[in-house]
Amino acid sequence: MVLKSLDHHVNRDLKLTIHPATAEDTKATSTILVQSFYDFPNFANWIYPFLQFTINEDLRYRLRSQSPLYRCFVAKLALPNNQIQVPESDSRIVVVGTIEIALRSSFLWSTTPQYPYISNLAVAPDFRRLGIGHQLLTQCEQTALDWGYQETRLHVLDSNDAAKQLYCNNGYQIAQVEANWGNLWFDYSPRLLLRKQIQTE
C-alpha cells in the first residue's frame, strides 16, 4: 500500500507494509500503545515510562511464547530523511501501527467454541486517518481465515468515536454492550463488543 507523504516538502510517497512483529519492534510498539490508550493528567506523566516498560515486557513475553494461534503485526513505513531528494537506500523504516489477534473464549470457564479476538489496534498519532488501521484489521481478518474462522470480534469503548467509526466502516457490528467499571480515571463509558463476519472470496 502507498500513502501520500505527510511532509509536503518531500516529493515522494510513503510505502506501508505489514509484518509479524519481532522482538526488535517491541520498543516502538509499546510507545505507540501508551500514546494511544493512556492519557494521564500532567501531574501523572511520570507513569508513562513505567507503563511503556510493562507493555514492552508483556509483548516480548507473548512473542516468545510462539503460540500458533497468536499473532502481533506491525505496520511499517519507509520514511525519507529530512531532505528533498533522498536515495531509496537511505530510507528509514519505522513502526507506525500495531495490532494483535488470538483465540479467546467468551469466559474463562466457558465451554463454547473459541473465536479470533482482535486487540491493541493502535496507530501513531502523526499517521492516523491514512488507512493504516484498515490495513491492520484486514491482516488480522486474513489471519482468522487462515486459522479456519470466518468471524472476528473486538472491544471498543462507546466514548471512542474515532475507533467506532473505523470499525463500522470496516463492517463491524455491535454484538453486546457491557458495563465498564474498571477503567482508569473514572471513565465508565460502556464497552462495546463488536463482531464481523468475514466474507471469503
Secondary structure as a PSIPRED ss2 file (coil, helix, strand):
# PSIPRED VFORMAT (PSIPRED V4.0)

   1 M C   1.000  0.000  0.000
   2 V E   0.000  0.000  1.000
   3 L E   0.000  0.000  1.000
   4 K E   0.000  0.000  1.000
   5 S C   1.000  0.000  0.000
   6 L C   1.000  0.000  0.000
   7 D C   1.000  0.000  0.000
   8 H C   1.000  0.000  0.000
   9 H C   1.000  0.000  0.000
  10 V C   1.000  0.000  0.000
  11 N C   1.000  0.000  0.000
  12 R C   1.000  0.000  0.000
  13 D E   0.000  0.000  1.000
  14 L E   0.000  0.000  1.000
  15 K E   0.000  0.000  1.000
  16 L E   0.000  0.000  1.000
  17 T E   0.000  0.000  1.000
  18 I E   0.000  0.000  1.000
  19 H E   0.000  0.000  1.000
  20 P E   0.000  0.000  1.000
  21 A C   1.000  0.000  0.000
  22 T C   1.000  0.000  0.000
  23 A H   0.000  1.000  0.000
  24 E H   0.000  1.000  0.000
  25 D H   0.000  1.000  0.000
  26 T H   0.000  1.000  0.000
  27 K H   0.000  1.000  0.000
  28 A H   0.000  1.000  0.000
  29 T H   0.000  1.000  0.000
  30 S H   0.000  1.000  0.000
  31 T H   0.000  1.000  0.000
  32 I H   0.000  1.000  0.000
  33 L H   0.000  1.000  0.000
  34 V H   0.000  1.000  0.000
  35 Q H   0.000  1.000  0.000
  36 S H   0.000  1.000  0.000
  37 F H   0.000  1.000  0.000
  38 Y C   1.000  0.000  0.000
  39 D C   1.000  0.000  0.000
  40 F C   1.000  0.000  0.000
  41 P C   1.000  0.000  0.000
  42 N H   0.000  1.000  0.000
  43 F H   0.000  1.000  0.000
  44 A H   0.000  1.000  0.000
  45 N C   1.000  0.000  0.000
  46 W C   1.000  0.000  0.000
  47 I H   0.000  1.000  0.000
  48 Y H   0.000  1.000  0.000
  49 P H   0.000  1.000  0.000
  50 F H   0.000  1.000  0.000
  51 L H   0.000  1.000  0.000
  52 Q H   0.000  1.000  0.000
  53 F H   0.000  1.000  0.000
  54 T H   0.000  1.000  0.000
  55 I H   0.000  1.000  0.000
  56 N H   0.000  1.000  0.000
  57 E H   0.000  1.000  0.000
  58 D H   0.000  1.000  0.000
  59 L H   0.000  1.000  0.000
  60 R H   0.000  1.000  0.000
  61 Y H   0.000  1.000  0.000
  62 R H   0.000  1.000  0.000
  63 L H   0.000  1.000  0.000
  64 R H   0.000  1.000  0.000
  65 S H   0.000  1.000  0.000
  66 Q C   1.000  0.000  0.000
  67 S C   1.000  0.000  0.000
  68 P C   1.000  0.000  0.000
  69 L C   1.000  0.000  0.000
  70 Y E   0.000  0.000  1.000
  71 R E   0.000  0.000  1.000
  72 C E   0.000  0.000  1.000
  73 F E   0.000  0.000  1.000
  74 V E   0.000  0.000  1.000
  75 A E   0.000  0.000  1.000
  76 K E   0.000  0.000  1.000
  77 L E   0.000  0.000  1.000
  78 A E   0.000  0.000  1.000
  79 L E   0.000  0.000  1.000
  80 P C   1.000  0.000  0.000
  81 N C   1.000  0.000  0.000
  82 N C   1.000  0.000  0.000
  83 Q C   1.000  0.000  0.000
  84 I C   1.000  0.000  0.000
  85 Q C   1.000  0.000  0.000
  86 V C   1.000  0.000  0.000
  87 P C   1.000  0.000  0.000
  88 E H   0.000  1.000  0.000
  89 S H   0.000  1.000  0.000
  90 D H   0.000  1.000  0.000
  91 S C   1.000  0.000  0.000
  92 R E   0.000  0.000  1.000
  93 I E   0.000  0.000  1.000
  94 V E   0.000  0.000  1.000
  95 V E   0.000  0.000  1.000
  96 V E   0.000  0.000  1.000
  97 G E   0.000  0.000  1.000
  98 T E   0.000  0.000  1.000
  99 I E   0.000  0.000  1.000
 100 E E   0.000  0.000  1.000
 101 I E   0.000  0.000  1.000
 102 A E   0.000  0.000  1.000
 103 L E   0.000  0.000  1.000
 104 R E   0.000  0.000  1.000
 105 S C   1.000  0.000  0.000
 106 S C   1.000  0.000  0.000
 107 F C   1.000  0.000  0.000
 108 L C   1.000  0.000  0.000
 109 W C   1.000  0.000  0.000
 110 S C   1.000  0.000  0.000
 111 T C   1.000  0.000  0.000
 112 T C   1.000  0.000  0.000
 113 P C   1.000  0.000  0.000
 114 Q C   1.000  0.000  0.000
 115 Y E   0.000  0.000  1.000
 116 P E   0.000  0.000  1.000
 117 Y E   0.000  0.000  1.000
 118 I E   0.000  0.000  1.000
 119 S E   0.000  0.000  1.000
 120 N E   0.000  0.000  1.000
 121 L E   0.000  0.000  1.000
 122 A E   0.000  0.000  1.000
 123 V E   0.000  0.000  1.000
 124 A C   1.000  0.000  0.000
 125 P H   0.000  1.000  0.000
 126 D H   0.000  1.000  0.000
 127 F H   0.000  1.000  0.000
 128 R C   1.000  0.000  0.000
 129 R C   1.000  0.000  0.000
 130 L C   1.000  0.000  0.000
 131 G C   1.000  0.000  0.000
 132 I H   0.000  1.000  0.000
 133 G H   0.000  1.000  0.000
 134 H H   0.000  1.000  0.000
 135 Q H   0.000  1.000  0.000
 136 L H   0.000  1.000  0.000
 137 L H   0.000  1.000  0.000
 138 T H   0.000  1.000  0.000
 139 Q H   0.000  1.000  0.000
 140 C H   0.000  1.000  0.000
 141 E H   0.000  1.000  0.000
 142 Q H   0.000  1.000  0.000
 143 T H   0.000  1.000  0.000
 144 A H   0.000  1.000  0.000
 145 L H   0.000  1.000  0.000
 146 D H   0.000  1.000  0.000
 147 W C   1.000  0.000  0.000
 148 G C   1.000  0.000  0.000
 149 Y C   1.000  0.000  0.000
 150 Q C   1.000  0.000  0.000
 151 E E   0.000  0.000  1.000
 152 T E   0.000  0.000  1.000
 153 R E   0.000  0.000  1.000
 154 L E   0.000  0.000  1.000
 155 H E   0.000  0.000  1.000
 156 V E   0.000  0.000  1.000
 157 L E   0.000  0.000  1.000
 158 D C   1.000  0.000  0.000
 159 S C   1.000  0.000  0.000
 160 N C   1.000  0.000  0.000
 161 D H   0.000  1.000  0.000
 162 A H   0.000  1.000  0.000
 163 A H   0.000  1.000  0.000
 164 K H   0.000  1.000  0.000
 165 Q H   0.000  1.000  0.000
 166 L H   0.000  1.000  0.000
 167 Y H   0.000  1.000  0.000
 168 C H   0.000  1.000  0.000
 169 N H   0.000  1.000  0.000
 170 N C   1.000  0.000  0.000
 171 G C   1.000  0.000  0.000
 172 Y C   1.000  0.000  0.000
 173 Q E   0.000  0.000  1.000
 174 I E   0.000  0.000  1.000
 175 A E   0.000  0.000  1.000
 176 Q E   0.000  0.000  1.000
 177 V E   0.000  0.000  1.000
 178 E E   0.000  0.000  1.000
 179 A C   1.000  0.000  0.000
 180 N C   1.000  0.000  0.000
 181 W C   1.000  0.000  0.000
 182 G C   1.000  0.000  0.000
 183 N C   1.000  0.000  0.000
 184 L H   0.000  1.000  0.000
 185 W H   0.000  1.000  0.000
 186 F H   0.000  1.000  0.000
 187 D C   1.000  0.000  0.000
 188 Y C   1.000  0.000  0.000
 189 S C   1.000  0.000  0.000
 190 P C   1.000  0.000  0.000
 191 R E   0.000  0.000  1.000
 192 L E   0.000  0.000  1.000
 193 L E   0.000  0.000  1.000
 194 L E   0.000  0.000  1.000
 195 R E   0.000  0.000  1.000
 196 K E   0.000  0.000  1.000
 197 Q E   0.000  0.000  1.000
 198 I C   1.000  0.000  0.000
 199 Q C   1.000  0.000  0.000
 200 T C   1.000  0.000  0.000
 201 E C   1.000  0.000  0.000
